[in-house]
């Protein structure tokens, strides 16, 4: 009888170990899919950055949002010279974009940092917290071409407020 008890104990331990491994694997999968709050924030931010850096003709190469304003690195990946007219997010538009003194014009391939002074910010979430800017649109004109063009995307800009 002592041998049977030992085998029953061994089977129970094996079962519990396999159950623990299955639970750990499930938790890791849930965390990477974003079901655990705060764990997959950087993963979502990387996906958003990848999405916006693959748009055409204007890419958002980098961005930083603070409680007092924001910075966007925009790059013209088209073959025509363009003029950035505004950037909108959360229903708020910023038209004060002229970092180079040339009317916010970008030649083909050029990237420029545009600064928003207070209009587009993360003051709702506060420094250190996660923000989400939705309904992103970039208004632009093609120099010598079509005017009043709008580029938008279905992904919000997300990140941690600086």
CNS distance restraints for C-alpha pairs under 8 A (distance, minus, plus):
assign (resid   1 and name CA) (resid   5 and name CA) 6.52 0.50 0.50
assign (resid   2 and name CA) (resid   6 and name CA) 6.38 0.50 0.50
assign (resid   3 and name CA) (resid   7 and name CA) 6.38 0.50 0.50
assign (resid   4 and name CA) (resid   8 and name CA) 6.13 0.50 0.50
assign (resid   5 and name CA) (resid   9 and name CA) 6.10 0.50 0.50
assign (resid   6 and name CA) (resid  10 and name CA) 6.15 0.50 0.50
assign (resid   7 and name CA) (resid  11 and name CA) 6.13 0.50 0.50
assign (resid   8 and name CA) (resid  12 and name CA) 6.21 0.50 0.50
assign (resid   9 and name CA) (resid  13 and name CA) 6.18 0.50 0.50
assign (resid  10 and name CA) (resid  14 and name CA) 6.15 0.50 0.50
assign (resid  11 and name CA) (resid  15 and name CA) 6.09 0.50 0.50
assign (resid  12 and name CA) (resid  16 and name CA) 6.19 0.50 0.50
assign (resid  13 and name CA) (resid  17 and name CA) 6.12 0.50 0.50
assign (resid  14 and name CA) (resid  18 and name CA) 6.20 0.50 0.50
assign (resid  15 and name CA) (resid  19 and name CA) 6.13 0.50 0.50
assign (resid  16 and name CA) (resid  20 and name CA) 6.07 0.50 0.50
assign (resid  17 and name CA) (resid  21 and name CA) 6.24 0.50 0.50
assign (resid  18 and name CA) (resid  22 and name CA) 6.20 0.50 0.50
assign (resid  19 and name CA) (resid  23 and name CA) 6.22 0.50 0.50
assign (resid  20 and name CA) (resid  24 and name CA) 6.18 0.50 0.50
assign (resid  21 and name CA) (resid  25 and name CA) 6.20 0.50 0.50
assign (resid  22 and name CA) (resid  26 and name CA) 6.18 0.50 0.50
assign (resid  23 and name CA) (resid  27 and name CA) 6.18 0.50 0.50
assign (resid  24 and name CA) (resid  28 and name CA) 6.27 0.50 0.50
assign (resid  25 and name CA) (resid  29 and name CA) 6.28 0.50 0.50
assign (resid  26 and name CA) (resid  30 and name CA) 6.14 0.50 0.50
assign (resid  27 and name CA) (resid  31 and name CA) 6.04 0.50 0.50
assign (resid  28 and name CA) (resid  32 and name CA) 6.28 0.50 0.50
assign (resid  29 and name CA) (resid  33 and name CA) 6.19 0.50 0.50
assign (resid  30 and name CA) (resid  34 and name CA) 6.39 0.50 0.50
assign (resid  30 and name CA) (resid  35 and name CA) 5.25 0.50 0.50
assign (resid  30 and name CA) (resid  36 and name CA) 6.41 0.50 0.50
assign (resid  31 and name CA) (resid  35 and name CA) 5.65 0.50 0.50
assign (resid  31 and name CA) (resid  36 and name CA) 4.93 0.50 0.50
assign (resid  31 and name CA) (resid  37 and name CA) 7.99 0.50 0.50
assign (resid  31 and name CA) (resid  39 and name CA) 6.01 0.50 0.50
assign (resid  31 and name CA) (resid  40 and name CA) 6.28 0.50 0.50
assign (resid  32 and name CA) (resid  39 and name CA) 7.39 0.50 0.50
assign (resid  32 and name CA) (resid  40 and name CA) 5.66 0.50 0.50
assign (resid  32 and name CA) (resid  43 and name CA) 7.63 0.50 0.50
assign (resid  33 and name CA) (resid  40 and name CA) 7.05 0.50 0.50
assign (resid  34 and name CA) (resid  38 and name CA) 8.00 0.50 0.50
assign (resid  34 and name CA) (resid  39 and name CA) 6.85 0.50 0.50
assign (resid  34 and name CA) (resid  40 and name CA) 5.01 0.50 0.50
assign (resid  34 and name CA) (resid  41 and name CA) 7.51 0.50 0.50
assign (resid  36 and name CA) (resid  40 and name CA) 7.30 0.50 0.50
assign (resid  37 and name CA) (resid  41 and name CA) 7.93 0.50 0.50
assign (resid  40 and name CA) (resid  44 and name CA) 6.27 0.50 0.50
assign (resid  41 and name CA) (resid  45 and name CA) 6.21 0.50 0.50
assign (resid  41 and name CA) (resid 159 and name CA) 7.55 0.50 0.50
assign (resid  42 and name CA) (resid  46 and name CA) 6.14 0.50 0.50
assign (resid  42 and name CA) (resid 159 and name CA) 7.59 0.50 0.50
assign (resid  43 and name CA) (resid  47 and name CA) 6.33 0.50 0.50
assign (resid  44 and name CA) (resid  48 and name CA) 6.20 0.50 0.50
assign (resid  44 and name CA) (resid 158 and name CA) 7.59 0.50 0.50
assign (resid  45 and name CA) (resid  49 and name CA) 6.13 0.50 0.50
assign (resid  45 and name CA) (resid 157 and name CA) 7.63 0.50 0.50
assign (resid  45 and name CA) (resid 158 and name CA) 5.64 0.50 0.50
assign (resid  45 and name CA) (resid 159 and name CA) 5.84 0.50 0.50
assign (resid  46 and name CA) (resid  50 and name CA) 6.10 0.50 0.50
assign (resid  47 and name CA) (resid  51 and name CA) 6.17 0.50 0.50
assign (resid  48 and name CA) (resid  52 and name CA) 6.25 0.50 0.50
assign (resid  48 and name CA) (resid 155 and name CA) 6.36 0.50 0.50
assign (resid  48 and name CA) (resid 156 and name CA) 7.09 0.50 0.50
assign (resid  48 and name CA) (resid 157 and name CA) 6.38 0.50 0.50
assign (resid  48 and name CA) (resid 158 and name CA) 7.08 0.50 0.50
assign (resid  49 and name CA) (resid  53 and name CA) 6.01 0.50 0.50
assign (resid  49 and name CA) (resid  60 and name CA) 7.71 0.50 0.50
assign (resid  49 and name CA) (resid  61 and name CA) 7.32 0.50 0.50
assign (resid  49 and name CA) (resid  62 and name CA) 7.29 0.50 0.50
assign (resid  49 and name CA) (resid 157 and name CA) 7.79 0.50 0.50
assign (resid  50 and name CA) (resid  54 and name CA) 6.37 0.50 0.50
assign (resid  51 and name CA) (resid  55 and name CA) 6.93 0.50 0.50
assign (resid  51 and name CA) (resid 155 and name CA) 7.40 0.50 0.50
assign (resid  52 and name CA) (resid  59 and name CA) 5.79 0.50 0.50
assign (resid  52 and name CA) (resid  60 and name CA) 5.32 0.50 0.50
assign (resid  52 and name CA) (resid  61 and name CA) 7.07 0.50 0.50
assign (resid  52 and name CA) (resid 153 and name CA) 7.78 0.50 0.50
assign (resid  52 and name CA) (resid 155 and name CA) 7.94 0.50 0.50
assign (resid  53 and name CA) (resid  59 and name CA) 4.92 0.50 0.50
assign (resid  53 and name CA) (resid  60 and name CA) 5.43 0.50 0.50
assign (resid  53 and name CA) (resid  61 and name CA) 5.20 0.50 0.50
assign (resid  54 and name CA) (resid  59 and name CA) 6.44 0.50 0.50
assign (resid  55 and name CA) (resid  59 and name CA) 5.23 0.50 0.50
assign (resid  55 and name CA) (resid  60 and name CA) 7.93 0.50 0.50
assign (resid  56 and name CA) (resid  77 and name CA) 6.47 0.50 0.50
assign (resid  56 and name CA) (resid  78 and name CA) 6.84 0.50 0.50
assign (resid  57 and name CA) (resid  76 and name CA) 5.79 0.50 0.50
assign (resid  57 and name CA) (resid  77 and name CA) 5.09 0.50 0.50
assign (resid  57 and name CA) (resid  78 and name CA) 4.71 0.50 0.50
assign (resid  58 and name CA) (resid  74 and name CA) 6.48 0.50 0.50
assign (resid  58 and name CA) (resid  75 and name CA) 5.59 0.50 0.50
assign (resid  58 and name CA) (resid  76 and name CA) 4.83 0.50 0.50
assign (resid  58 and name CA) (resid  77 and name CA) 6.04 0.50 0.50
assign (resid  58 and name CA) (resid  78 and name CA) 7.36 0.50 0.50
assign (resid  58 and name CA) (resid 151 and name CA) 7.54 0.50 0.50
assign (resid  59 and name CA) (resid  74 and name CA) 5.55 0.50 0.50
assign (resid  59 and name CA) (resid  75 and name CA) 5.17 0.50 0.50
assign (resid  59 and name CA) (resid  76 and name CA) 6.62 0.50 0.50
assign (resid  59 and name CA) (resid  77 and name CA) 7.08 0.50 0.50
assign (resid  60 and name CA) (resid  72 and name CA) 6.60 0.50 0.50
assign (resid  60 and name CA) (resid  73 and name CA) 5.77 0.50 0.50
assign (resid  60 and name CA) (resid  74 and name CA) 4.73 0.50 0.50
assign (resid  60 and name CA) (resid  75 and name CA) 6.58 0.50 0.50
assign (resid  61 and name CA) (resid  72 and name CA) 7.60 0.50 0.50
assign (resid  61 and name CA) (resid  73 and name CA) 5.37 0.50 0.50
assign (resid  61 and name CA) (resid  74 and name CA) 5.88 0.50 0.50
assign (resid  61 and name CA) (resid  75 and name CA) 6.68 0.50 0.50
assign (resid  62 and name CA) (resid  72 and name CA) 5.93 0.50 0.50
assign (resid  62 and name CA) (resid  73 and name CA) 5.04 0.50 0.50
assign (resid  62 and name CA) (resid  74 and name CA) 7.50 0.50 0.50
assign (resid  63 and name CA) (resid  70 and name CA) 7.35 0.50 0.50
assign (resid  63 and name CA) (resid  71 and name CA) 5.48 0.50 0.50
assign (resid  63 and name CA) (resid  72 and name CA) 4.44 0.50 0.50
assign (resid  63 and name CA) (resid  73 and name CA) 6.13 0.50 0.50
assign (resid  64 and name CA) (resid  70 and name CA) 5.60 0.50 0.50
assign (resid  64 and name CA) (resid  71 and name CA) 5.23 0.50 0.50
assign (resid  64 and name CA) (resid  72 and name CA) 6.69 0.50 0.50
assign (resid  64 and name CA) (resid 161 and name CA) 7.78 0.50 0.50
assign (resid  64 and name CA) (resid 162 and name CA) 7.50 0.50 0.50
assign (resid  65 and name CA) (resid  69 and name CA) 6.12 0.50 0.50
assign (resid  65 and name CA) (resid  70 and name CA) 4.21 0.50 0.50
assign (resid  65 and name CA) (resid  71 and name CA) 6.42 0.50 0.50
assign (resid  65 and name CA) (resid 120 and name CA) 7.74 0.50 0.50
assign (resid  65 and name CA) (resid 121 and name CA) 5.74 0.50 0.50
assign (resid  65 and name CA) (resid 122 and name CA) 6.27 0.50 0.50
assign (resid  65 and name CA) (resid 159 and name CA) 7.98 0.50 0.50
assign (resid  65 and name CA) (resid 160 and name CA) 7.87 0.50 0.50
assign (resid  65 and name CA) (resid 161 and name CA) 5.77 0.50 0.50
assign (resid  65 and name CA) (resid 162 and name CA) 6.42 0.50 0.50
assign (resid  66 and name CA) (resid  70 and name CA) 5.78 0.50 0.50
assign (resid  66 and name CA) (resid 121 and name CA) 5.66 0.50 0.50
assign (resid  66 and name CA) (resid 122 and name CA) 5.70 0.50 0.50
assign (resid  66 and name CA) (resid 123 and name CA) 7.30 0.50 0.50
assign (resid  66 and name CA) (resid 127 and name CA) 6.95 0.50 0.50
assign (resid  66 and name CA) (resid 161 and name CA) 5.31 0.50 0.50
assign (resid  66 and name CA) (resid 162 and name CA) 4.87 0.50 0.50
assign (resid  67 and name CA) (resid 118 and name CA) 7.76 0.50 0.50
assign (resid  67 and name CA) (resid 121 and name CA) 5.24 0.50 0.50
assign (resid  67 and name CA) (resid 122 and name CA) 4.79 0.50 0.50
assign (resid  67 and name CA) (resid 123 and name CA) 4.20 0.50 0.50
assign (resid  67 and name CA) (resid 124 and name CA) 7.86 0.50 0.50
assign (resid  67 and name CA) (resid 126 and name CA) 6.17 0.50 0.50
assign (resid  67 and name CA) (resid 127 and name CA) 6.52 0.50 0.50
assign (resid  67 and name CA) (resid 161 and name CA) 7.03 0.50 0.50
assign (resid  67 and name CA) (resid 162 and name CA) 7.34 0.50 0.50
assign (resid  68 and name CA) (resid 117 and name CA) 6.72 0.50 0.50
assign (resid  68 and name CA) (resid 118 and name CA) 4.84 0.50 0.50
assign (resid  68 and name CA) (resid 121 and name CA) 5.85 0.50 0.50
assign (resid  68 and name CA) (resid 122 and name CA) 7.57 0.50 0.50
assign (resid  68 and name CA) (resid 123 and name CA) 6.97 0.50 0.50
assign (resid  69 and name CA) (resid 115 and name CA) 7.42 0.50 0.50
assign (resid  69 and name CA) (resid 116 and name CA) 5.31 0.50 0.50
assign (resid  69 and name CA) (resid 117 and name CA) 4.76 0.50 0.50
assign (resid  69 and name CA) (resid 118 and name CA) 4.12 0.50 0.50
assign (resid  69 and name CA) (resid 119 and name CA) 6.36 0.50 0.50
assign (resid  69 and name CA) (resid 120 and name CA) 5.61 0.50 0.50
assign (resid  69 and name CA) (resid 121 and name CA) 4.63 0.50 0.50
assign (resid  69 and name CA) (resid 122 and name CA) 7.65 0.50 0.50
assign (resid  70 and name CA) (resid 115 and name CA) 5.79 0.50 0.50
assign (resid  70 and name CA) (resid 116 and name CA) 5.08 0.50 0.50
assign (resid  70 and name CA) (resid 117 and name CA) 6.85 0.50 0.50
assign (resid  70 and name CA) (resid 118 and name CA) 7.37 0.50 0.50
assign (resid  70 and name CA) (resid 120 and name CA) 6.08 0.50 0.50
assign (resid  70 and name CA) (resid 121 and name CA) 5.86 0.50 0.50
assign (resid  71 and name CA) (resid 113 and name CA) 6.48 0.50 0.50
assign (resid  71 and name CA) (resid 114 and name CA) 5.58 0.50 0.50
assign (resid  71 and name CA) (resid 115 and name CA) 4.45 0.50 0.50
assign (resid  71 and name CA) (resid 116 and name CA) 6.18 0.50 0.50
assign (resid  72 and name CA) (resid 113 and name CA) 5.52 0.50 0.50
assign (resid  72 and name CA) (resid 114 and name CA) 5.16 0.50 0.50
assign (resid  72 and name CA) (resid 115 and name CA) 6.48 0.50 0.50
assign (resid  73 and name CA) (resid 111 and name CA) 6.51 0.50 0.50
assign (resid  73 and name CA) (resid 112 and name CA) 5.50 0.50 0.50
assign (resid  73 and name CA) (resid 113 and name CA) 4.21 0.50 0.50
assign (resid  73 and name CA) (resid 114 and name CA) 6.16 0.50 0.50
assign (resid  74 and name CA) (resid 111 and name CA) 5.45 0.50 0.50
assign (resid  74 and name CA) (resid 112 and name CA) 5.60 0.50 0.50
assign (resid  74 and name CA) (resid 113 and name CA) 6.36 0.50 0.50
assign (resid  74 and name CA) (resid 114 and name CA) 7.25 0.50 0.50
assign (resid  75 and name CA) (resid 106 and name CA) 7.61 0.50 0.50
assign (resid  75 and name CA) (resid 109 and name CA) 6.45 0.50 0.50
assign (resid  75 and name CA) (resid 110 and name CA) 5.59 0.50 0.50
assign (resid  75 and name CA) (resid 111 and name CA) 3.97 0.50 0.50
assign (resid  75 and name CA) (resid 112 and name CA) 6.50 0.50 0.50
assign (resid  76 and name CA) (resid  81 and name CA) 7.93 0.50 0.50
assign (resid  76 and name CA) (resid  82 and name CA) 7.45 0.50 0.50
assign (resid  76 and name CA) (resid 106 and name CA) 6.20 0.50 0.50
assign (resid  76 and name CA) (resid 107 and name CA) 6.76 0.50 0.50
assign (resid  76 and name CA) (resid 108 and name CA) 5.51 0.50 0.50
assign (resid  76 and name CA) (resid 109 and name CA) 5.16 0.50 0.50
assign (resid  76 and name CA) (resid 110 and name CA) 5.65 0.50 0.50
assign (resid  76 and name CA) (resid 111 and name CA) 6.43 0.50 0.50
assign (resid  77 and name CA) (resid 108 and name CA) 6.02 0.50 0.50
assign (resid  77 and name CA) (resid 109 and name CA) 5.09 0.50 0.50
assign (resid  77 and name CA) (resid 110 and name CA) 7.67 0.50 0.50
assign (resid  78 and name CA) (resid 108 and name CA) 5.74 0.50 0.50
assign (resid  78 and name CA) (resid 109 and name CA) 7.09 0.50 0.50
assign (resid  79 and name CA) (resid 108 and name CA) 5.06 0.50 0.50
assign (resid  79 and name CA) (resid 109 and name CA) 7.71 0.50 0.50
assign (resid  80 and name CA) (resid 107 and name CA) 6.76 0.50 0.50
assign (resid  80 and name CA) (resid 108 and name CA) 5.71 0.50 0.50
assign (resid  80 and name CA) (resid 142 and name CA) 6.67 0.50 0.50
assign (resid  80 and name CA) (resid 143 and name CA) 7.19 0.50 0.50
assign (resid  81 and name CA) (resid 105 and name CA) 6.95 0.50 0.50
assign (resid  81 and name CA) (resid 106 and name CA) 5.70 0.50 0.50
assign (resid  81 and name CA) (resid 107 and name CA) 4.40 0.50 0.50
assign (resid  81 and name CA) (resid 108 and name CA) 5.74 0.50 0.50
assign (resid  81 and name CA) (resid 142 and name CA) 6.13 0.50 0.50
assign (resid  81 and name CA) (resid 143 and name CA) 5.51 0.50 0.50
assign (resid  82 and name CA) (resid 105 and name CA) 5.54 0.50 0.50
assign (resid  82 and name CA) (resid 106 and name CA) 5.36 0.50 0.50
assign (resid  82 and name CA) (resid 107 and name CA) 6.55 0.50 0.50
assign (resid  82 and name CA) (resid 140 and name CA) 6.60 0.50 0.50
assign (resid  82 and name CA) (resid 141 and name CA) 5.58 0.50 0.50
assign (resid  82 and name CA) (resid 142 and name CA) 4.45 0.50 0.50
assign (resid  82 and name CA) (resid 143 and name CA) 5.33 0.50 0.50
assign (resid  83 and name CA) (resid 103 and name CA) 6.77 0.50 0.50
assign (resid  83 and name CA) (resid 104 and name CA) 5.44 0.50 0.50
assign (resid  83 and name CA) (resid 105 and name CA) 4.13 0.50 0.50
assign (resid  83 and name CA) (resid 106 and name CA) 6.19 0.50 0.50
assign (resid  83 and name CA) (resid 140 and name CA) 5.41 0.50 0.50
assign (resid  83 and name CA) (resid 141 and name CA) 5.14 0.50 0.50
assign (resid  83 and name CA) (resid 142 and name CA) 6.43 0.50 0.50
assign (resid  83 and name CA) (resid 143 and name CA) 6.75 0.50 0.50
assign (resid  84 and name CA) (resid  97 and name CA) 7.41 0.50 0.50
assign (resid  84 and name CA) (resid 103 and name CA) 7.77 0.50 0.50
assign (resid  84 and name CA) (resid 104 and name CA) 5.37 0.50 0.50
assign (resid  84 and name CA) (resid 105 and name CA) 6.29 0.50 0.50
assign (resid  84 and name CA) (resid 106 and name CA) 7.73 0.50 0.50
assign (resid  84 and name CA) (resid 138 and name CA) 7.32 0.50 0.50
assign (resid  84 and name CA) (resid 139 and name CA) 6.15 0.50 0.50
assign (resid  84 and name CA) (resid 140 and name CA) 4.42 0.50 0.50
assign (resid  84 and name CA) (resid 141 and name CA) 6.67 0.50 0.50
assign (resid  85 and name CA) (resid  95 and name CA) 6.14 0.50 0.50
assign (resid  85 and name CA) (resid  97 and name CA) 7.17 0.50 0.50
assign (resid  85 and name CA) (resid 104 and name CA) 7.36 0.50 0.50
assign (resid  85 and name CA) (resid 138 and name CA) 7.54 0.50 0.50
assign (resid  85 and name CA) (resid 139 and name CA) 5.19 0.50 0.50
assign (resid  85 and name CA) (resid 140 and name CA) 5.00 0.50 0.50
assign (resid  85 and name CA) (resid 141 and name CA) 7.18 0.50 0.50
assign (resid  86 and name CA) (resid  93 and name CA) 6.47 0.50 0.50
assign (resid  86 and name CA) (resid  94 and name CA) 5.45 0.50 0.50
assign (resid  86 and name CA) (resid  95 and name CA) 4.50 0.50 0.50
assign (resid  86 and name CA) (resid  96 and name CA) 7.46 0.50 0.50
assign (resid  86 and name CA) (resid  97 and name CA) 6.76 0.50 0.50
assign (resid  86 and name CA) (resid 138 and name CA) 5.82 0.50 0.50
assign (resid  86 and name CA) (resid 139 and name CA) 5.07 0.50 0.50
assign (resid  86 and name CA) (resid 140 and name CA) 7.09 0.50 0.50
assign (resid  87 and name CA) (resid  93 and name CA) 5.75 0.50 0.50
assign (resid  87 and name CA) (resid  94 and name CA) 5.47 0.50 0.50
assign (resid  87 and name CA) (resid  95 and name CA) 6.89 0.50 0.50
assign (resid  87 and name CA) (resid 136 and name CA) 7.30 0.50 0.50
assign (resid  87 and name CA) (resid 137 and name CA) 5.83 0.50 0.50
assign (resid  87 and name CA) (resid 138 and name CA) 4.58 0.50 0.50
assign (resid  87 and name CA) (resid 139 and name CA) 6.33 0.50 0.50
assign (resid  88 and name CA) (resid  92 and name CA) 5.37 0.50 0.50
assign (resid  88 and name CA) (resid  93 and name CA) 4.08 0.50 0.50
assign (resid  88 and name CA) (resid  94 and name CA) 6.17 0.50 0.50
assign (resid  88 and name CA) (resid 120 and name CA) 7.86 0.50 0.50
assign (resid  88 and name CA) (resid 135 and name CA) 7.37 0.50 0.50
assign (resid  88 and name CA) (resid 136 and name CA) 5.56 0.50 0.50
assign (resid  88 and name CA) (resid 137 and name CA) 5.16 0.50 0.50
assign (resid  88 and name CA) (resid 138 and name CA) 6.42 0.50 0.50
assign (resid  89 and name CA) (resid  93 and name CA) 6.55 0.50 0.50
assign (resid  89 and name CA) (resid 120 and name CA) 6.95 0.50 0.50
assign (resid  89 and name CA) (resid 133 and name CA) 5.69 0.50 0.50
assign (resid  89 and name CA) (resid 134 and name CA) 5.61 0.50 0.50
assign (resid  89 and name CA) (resid 135 and name CA) 5.34 0.50 0.50
assign (resid  89 and name CA) (resid 136 and name CA) 4.63 0.50 0.50
assign (resid  89 and name CA) (resid 137 and name CA) 6.72 0.50 0.50
assign (resid  90 and name CA) (resid 133 and name CA) 5.81 0.50 0.50
assign (resid  90 and name CA) (resid 134 and name CA) 5.09 0.50 0.50
assign (resid  90 and name CA) (resid 135 and name CA) 5.73 0.50 0.50
assign (resid  90 and name CA) (resid 136 and name CA) 7.28 0.50 0.50
assign (resid  91 and name CA) (resid 135 and name CA) 7.00 0.50 0.50
assign (resid  92 and name CA) (resid 119 and name CA) 7.09 0.50 0.50
assign (resid  92 and name CA) (resid 120 and name CA) 7.06 0.50 0.50
assign (resid  93 and name CA) (resid 119 and name CA) 7.33 0.50 0.50
assign (resid  93 and name CA) (resid 120 and name CA) 7.69 0.50 0.50
assign (resid  94 and name CA) (resid 116 and name CA) 6.75 0.50 0.50
assign (resid  94 and name CA) (resid 119 and name CA) 6.12 0.50 0.50
assign (resid  94 and name CA) (resid 120 and name CA) 7.07 0.50 0.50
assign (resid  96 and name CA) (resid 116 and name CA) 6.98 0.50 0.50
assign (resid  97 and name CA) (resid 103 and name CA) 7.81 0.50 0.50
assign (resid  97 and name CA) (resid 104 and name CA) 6.22 0.50 0.50
assign (resid  97 and name CA) (resid 114 and name CA) 6.04 0.50 0.50
assign (resid  97 and name CA) (resid 115 and name CA) 6.77 0.50 0.50
assign (resid  97 and name CA) (resid 116 and name CA) 7.09 0.50 0.50
assign (resid  98 and name CA) (resid 102 and name CA) 6.83 0.50 0.50
assign (resid  98 and name CA) (resid 103 and name CA) 5.43 0.50 0.50
assign (resid  98 and name CA) (resid 104 and name CA) 4.57 0.50 0.50
assign (resid  98 and name CA) (resid 114 and name CA) 7.16 0.50 0.50
assign (resid  99 and name CA) (resid 104 and name CA) 6.45 0.50 0.50
assign (resid  99 and name CA) (resid 112 and name CA) 7.56 0.50 0.50
assign (resid  99 and name CA) (resid 113 and name CA) 7.01 0.50 0.50
assign (resid  99 and name CA) (resid 114 and name CA) 5.84 0.50 0.50
assign (resid  99 and name CA) (resid 115 and name CA) 7.29 0.50 0.50
assign (resid 100 and name CA) (resid 104 and name CA) 6.39 0.50 0.50
assign (resid 106 and name CA) (resid 110 and name CA) 5.68 0.50 0.50
assign (resid 106 and name CA) (resid 111 and name CA) 7.19 0.50 0.50
assign (resid 106 and name CA) (resid 112 and name CA) 7.62 0.50 0.50
assign (resid 116 and name CA) (resid 120 and name CA) 6.24 0.50 0.50
assign (resid 122 and name CA) (resid 126 and name CA) 6.26 0.50 0.50
assign (resid 122 and name CA) (resid 127 and name CA) 7.82 0.50 0.50
assign (resid 122 and name CA) (resid 131 and name CA) 6.12 0.50 0.50
assign (resid 122 and name CA) (resid 161 and name CA) 6.21 0.50 0.50
assign (resid 123 and name CA) (resid 127 and name CA) 7.72 0.50 0.50
assign (resid 125 and name CA) (resid 129 and name CA) 5.67 0.50 0.50
assign (resid 125 and name CA) (resid 130 and name CA) 6.63 0.50 0.50
assign (resid 125 and name CA) (resid 131 and name CA) 5.97 0.50 0.50
assign (resid 125 and name CA) (resid 161 and name CA) 7.37 0.50 0.50
assign (resid 126 and name CA) (resid 161 and name CA) 6.48 0.50 0.50
assign (resid 127 and name CA) (resid 160 and name CA) 7.65 0.50 0.50
assign (resid 127 and name CA) (resid 161 and name CA) 4.84 0.50 0.50
assign (resid 127 and name CA) (resid 162 and name CA) 5.22 0.50 0.50
assign (resid 128 and name CA) (resid 160 and name CA) 5.88 0.50 0.50
assign (resid 128 and name CA) (resid 161 and name CA) 5.17 0.50 0.50
assign (resid 128 and name CA) (resid 162 and name CA) 5.98 0.50 0.50
assign (resid 129 and name CA) (resid 160 and name CA) 5.47 0.50 0.50
assign (resid 129 and name CA) (resid 161 and name CA) 5.55 0.50 0.50
assign (resid 130 and name CA) (resid 158 and name CA) 7.13 0.50 0.50
assign (resid 130 and name CA) (resid 159 and name CA) 5.55 0.50 0.50
assign (resid 130 and name CA) (resid 160 and name CA) 4.36 0.50 0.50
assign (resid 130 and name CA) (resid 161 and name CA) 6.00 0.50 0.50
assign (resid 131 and name CA) (resid 158 and name CA) 5.61 0.50 0.50
assign (resid 131 and name CA) (resid 159 and name CA) 5.71 0.50 0.50
assign (resid 131 and name CA) (resid 160 and name CA) 6.05 0.50 0.50
assign (resid 131 and name CA) (resid 161 and name CA) 6.30 0.50 0.50
assign (resid 132 and name CA) (resid 156 and name CA) 6.13 0.50 0.50
assign (resid 132 and name CA) (resid 157 and name CA) 5.59 0.50 0.50
assign (resid 132 and name CA) (resid 158 and name CA) 4.43 0.50 0.50
assign (resid 132 and name CA) (resid 159 and name CA) 6.90 0.50 0.50
assign (resid 133 and name CA) (resid 156 and name CA) 5.32 0.50 0.50
assign (resid 133 and name CA) (resid 157 and name CA) 5.01 0.50 0.50
assign (resid 133 and name CA) (resid 158 and name CA) 6.40 0.50 0.50
assign (resid 134 and name CA) (resid 155 and name CA) 7.26 0.50 0.50
assign (resid 134 and name CA) (resid 156 and name CA) 4.42 0.50 0.50
assign (resid 134 and name CA) (resid 157 and name CA) 6.60 0.50 0.50
assign (resid 135 and name CA) (resid 152 and name CA) 7.41 0.50 0.50
assign (resid 135 and name CA) (resid 153 and name CA) 7.31 0.50 0.50
assign (resid 135 and name CA) (resid 154 and name CA) 7.12 0.50 0.50
assign (resid 135 and name CA) (resid 155 and name CA) 7.83 0.50 0.50
assign (resid 135 and name CA) (resid 156 and name CA) 6.57 0.50 0.50
assign (resid 136 and name CA) (resid 152 and name CA) 5.72 0.50 0.50
assign (resid 136 and name CA) (resid 153 and name CA) 6.35 0.50 0.50
assign (resid 136 and name CA) (resid 154 and name CA) 7.85 0.50 0.50
assign (resid 136 and name CA) (resid 155 and name CA) 7.83 0.50 0.50
assign (resid 136 and name CA) (resid 156 and name CA) 6.60 0.50 0.50
assign (resid 136 and name CA) (resid 157 and name CA) 7.64 0.50 0.50
assign (resid 137 and name CA) (resid 150 and name CA) 6.43 0.50 0.50
assign (resid 137 and name CA) (resid 151 and name CA) 5.49 0.50 0.50
assign (resid 137 and name CA) (resid 152 and name CA) 4.26 0.50 0.50
assign (resid 137 and name CA) (resid 153 and name CA) 7.04 0.50 0.50
assign (resid 138 and name CA) (resid 150 and name CA) 5.60 0.50 0.50
assign (resid 138 and name CA) (resid 151 and name CA) 5.12 0.50 0.50
assign (resid 138 and name CA) (resid 152 and name CA) 6.34 0.50 0.50
assign (resid 139 and name CA) (resid 148 and name CA) 6.52 0.50 0.50
assign (resid 139 and name CA) (resid 149 and name CA) 5.76 0.50 0.50
assign (resid 139 and name CA) (resid 150 and name CA) 4.52 0.50 0.50
assign (resid 139 and name CA) (resid 151 and name CA) 6.47 0.50 0.50
assign (resid 140 and name CA) (resid 147 and name CA) 7.19 0.50 0.50
assign (resid 140 and name CA) (resid 148 and name CA) 5.84 0.50 0.50
assign (resid 140 and name CA) (resid 149 and name CA) 5.25 0.50 0.50
assign (resid 140 and name CA) (resid 150 and name CA) 6.25 0.50 0.50
assign (resid 140 and name CA) (resid 151 and name CA) 7.95 0.50 0.50
assign (resid 141 and name CA) (resid 145 and name CA) 7.51 0.50 0.50
assign (resid 141 and name CA) (resid 146 and name CA) 6.36 0.50 0.50
assign (resid 141 and name CA) (resid 147 and name CA) 4.45 0.50 0.50
assign (resid 141 and name CA) (resid 148 and name CA) 5.34 0.50 0.50
assign (resid 141 and name CA) (resid 149 and name CA) 5.86 0.50 0.50
assign (resid 142 and name CA) (resid 146 and name CA) 5.41 0.50 0.50
assign (resid 142 and name CA) (resid 147 and name CA) 5.96 0.50 0.50
assign (resid 142 and name CA) (resid 149 and name CA) 7.81 0.50 0.50
assign (resid 143 and name CA) (resid 147 and name CA) 7.90 0.50 0.50
